[in-house]
Amino acid sequence: MSMPPPPGPFAHQGPPPPAYPQPNTYGPGPAQSPYYPPQGAWGAPPPPPPPKNRTGLILGIVAASIVGLLTLSWIGNGGLRGGSASGSYPAATHRLTLPQTLLDGRYTLADDRSGQADAELENTSTANIRDPKGVMGQYTAAGENGTGVLVVSGLYGRIKDPDLAREKILKGAREAAGTSVLVPPKDVTVSGANTTVTCQVLATEQADGGRVTYPLCAWADDNTNAAVGEMTTESAGVSPESIDLTKAARTTLKVREETRRPLS
């Protein structure tokens, strides 16, 4: 009677051994993306993140640039100096603030540079503005509808000629390096509002040759003057003519309502 052959070197007797994690000799695999289900060991790697992530990064870079440029516009383009305003300076009754959220909680404060802006304006009194205090910040939002960045850059003090202040802050922004004017500034009428808002559409060039288009609006009154720019993944690549300036002006007035506060 023949004997069965001896077990081969790969045969296994008895119950299977417990499974232990094996070291990965090929380096770490691709990180799992929250946008896609996990892949098996032999599955295809997850695709890259949605394009809106890159757009959001670009928006953030553009917004950070605008914050700085607006402050320089006050100094370099005569937003504070000069002008032919006549009459007395108004009383100081209101100031600008940067709350933690804006637009009913849709945007959250990400970068407060008011100290930098205030340092630029320290001890500055001019033909049009007395005792200015700088306020500037960058807000971000992310949700199902994409990524958004909101820039608020302004000042408060005693403003003799609000129309001149509003004109100068917009002029400084559109004359900044790498910026072009796609829609020139114009006053936008918002139903029920008694504050003038002026809006323009600008484009900022990127290092990779791309361009981000966005509306920039400004208001000014006896005590407060600020420019507001909102950039979203939906509006970044649209034609300038299709940007709704009335909507942008409403956003600016809403920002004014939420940032302007009595001094007392």
Buried (B, 14 or more C-beta within 10 A) or exposed (E): EEEEEEEEEEEEEEEEEEEEEEEEEEEEEEEEBEEEEEBEEEEEEBEEEEEBBBBBEBBBBBBBBBBBBBBBBBBEBBBBBEBEBEEEBBEBBBBBEBBEEBBEEEBBBBBBBBEEBBEBBEEBBBBBBBBBBBBBBBBBBBEEEBBBBBBBBBBBBBBBBBBBBBBBBBBBBBEBEEBBBBBEBEEBEBEEBEBBBBBBBBBBBBEEEEBBBBBBBBBBBBBBBBBBBBBBBEBBEBEBEEBBBEBBBBBBBBBBEBBBEEEE
